[in-house]
Amino acid sequence: MEEAIFIFQTPSRMASTCLIRIDRELQIVIATETQKRISITTTSELMATELVKQYQLMPQRLLLIEHYPESTRPQLYGESYYLVTFTWVGQQASKAIRQPLPLSEFKEVLQAIES
């Protein structure tokens, strides 16, 4: 699994970043919120579109997991994970749908990547 700082452009044309871990073979990306500029929640469609282009991923196979460490969330919420799916037109993502991903299921995804 590769790890990198992913730089992408926000709707206001500002550069923003997040930490990504990516498995190109399985087409899984875990994007960790770093609170650098704009939240990954706000820019998920742009981020997914850029991930597909920069890493030559297949849009319909992309599995994007947003990760929010406790350090970036109010204490009430704590660390959390969301599975994000999109409607794709070519390589353009739109209509992000977020589903909470329990820690136990996230661990299963990690095990699948590691095996």
N, C-alpha and C positions, 0 to 999 in steps of 0.2 A: 504494500500500500504506500503510495507516494504522499508526502506532506509538503504543503507549500503555502505561502501567503498569496492569496488570490486578490488581484487588484481589478476592480471593475468600475464602470462609470455609472453614477446615479442619474436620475432624471434631470437634475439641475446641472448635469455635466461635471460634477465634482468627482474626484477619484475617491473610492472607498475601498476598504479591505476587509477580508475575513480569513481565517485559517481554514484550509481545506485538507481533507484526507481523501484520496481518490483511488479507487480500484478500477482501472480502465477496462480490464477484462469483464468484470461483472457489471460495469457501468454504474457504480455506486459512488456518490459523493457525500461526505459529511462536512457540512459547512458550520464552523464554530464562530459565533458572534464575538467580535472583539470590541465593539462599540467605538470603532474608528469611523467617525463621520455619521453615516446613516445606517440604520438597522438592516440586517439581511431580510427581515420580514417585509420591510417596505420595498425592497428592491429585488425580491426573489425571482420575478419573471426576467428581469434584465440579467441577473446573475446566472440563471439557468441557461439563457440564450448564449451568454458569453462562455460559459463552461463547455457547452456543446461545440461551439466554434473553436475555442482554443485547444481543447483536448480531443477533438474529433470523435465525440461521443454520438451515439444514435439517440435522437430525442425520445422516441417511444420506449426505449429501454432504460432511460435515465432514472435512477432511484436517488432522489435528493432528500437528505436528512438534515434538518436545521438543528443545531445544538446550541443551547443557551446555558453557559456555565453559571453557577450560582453567583459568581462575582459580577456578572452583567445583569442580574435580575434582582428585583426587590426580594427581600428575605421571605416574604409570604409565598413566593412561587418556587424558589430554589432552582436547582438544575433541571432542565427539561429538554425533551427531544420531540421533533415533529416530522412526520413523513409528509413531503410536499409533492403533489402531482400537478400537472399542467395540461392545458389544451395546447396542442402544437399545430402550427401552420408552417410547414417546411421546417426550418430550424429556429422559428420564433416562438417563444413560450408566452402563454397568456393564461389568465383565469386560474391563478394558483389556488389550490385547495389544500389546507393544512389539517392533518389529523394527529392528535397527540400520540406519541409512541412511548409506551411504558418502558422503563429501564430494562425489564426482563426481555422484552422484544428487541430492544436495541442491542443487548448483549448477544442475542441469537444472530443478529445481522453481523456483528463483529466476528462471531465464531465461524459463520459461513465464509467470511472474507479470509480468515486466517487458515481455513482448511483447504 
